[in-house]
Amino acid sequence: MYSTLPETSHGSLGAMVAIEAKRFAKHPVFIIGVLVAFGLTFYLHLANTKDYTDAVLAMTIIPAFFIGLPSLVVAARLTRSTEVAVEAVGTAPGGEARRTLAVAGACVVPLTAGLLWIGEIFAILALNGTHANELWFGTMNDLQVWCILLALAPVACLGGALLGVLVGRWLRFPGAPAVAVVAVVVLDLAGQGIVQYGENNEYRLWVPWAMFHSGTMDDGDYQGIPDHGQGVMAGNPGWYLLYLLALCALAVGAAVWHDRAARTQRLRLALWGLLALTVVFLLLAMFTGVEHLMISEPLPSANAG
């Protein structure tokens, strides 16, 4: 399959991306993840509208978990499979760096799935509306809300896939993608969980998926669990979105760096520049925007008493 593509043609990379994108979209792990993400979102927002009233911004965990993490596994397997083809037939289009870029380009597939998930959310909200007293309506402008939705849904899906490309290039032991999934989840939960509701909760933003909003405004119990109001967390969603995109670019560059033939001075300078930008974006995300954690007490529930 790969050897039929021209090695030196400028169009060959586009053709390789198209092939890898089709393989990505047809992978059972990816398909199952997408179906679960869209189905669960539909269930929570339509079938249970009385119970979920609605922490819309917090629901971005659904595509990040069910699309982003499976995409990590799929991308890692696709990356490794290109090397298996080289070992089997002794040839492949382009060098390793080009094959890496082809799989990275195919990660537009999970990115698109994340964007479609936002479309599903807006379609559902057009039917149901949002909770009349969601705290973020009064504390965040439209640009901030859009940055949160983009960062924590489609960009999270893209980032998970690109991390998979990085894992596929650098980690060769059996089960490496699964280990990476567990490591990302543990690191993310621990990294933001320690300071999420603390005085300096802006320091949670170094993790690759950080919440900006949680809770609802209903003081009634849901399945015996009391609601304690909702919070808007410190930080700047716009700079955080750019921070995540910089991490995505770093993942691609680091994966390409695995090819010794691609380790040019230009690539080295690009990686150092990206690293510097990443640090700047992170600092701006932490120390601009919402200055401190804001918690609103829940309103009286219509079902209470």
PyMOL commands that set and color helices and strands:
alter all, ss='L'
color gray80, all
select helices_A, chain A and resi 2-4+12-26+28-47+56-89+96-106+108-128+136-139+142-152+154-170+176-193+201-206+237-256+260-262+265-287
alter helices_A, ss='H'
color red, helices_A
select strands_A, chain A and resi 213-214+221-222+225-226+230-232+294-296
alter strands_A, ss='S'
color yellow, strands_A
deselect
rebuild
show_as cartoon
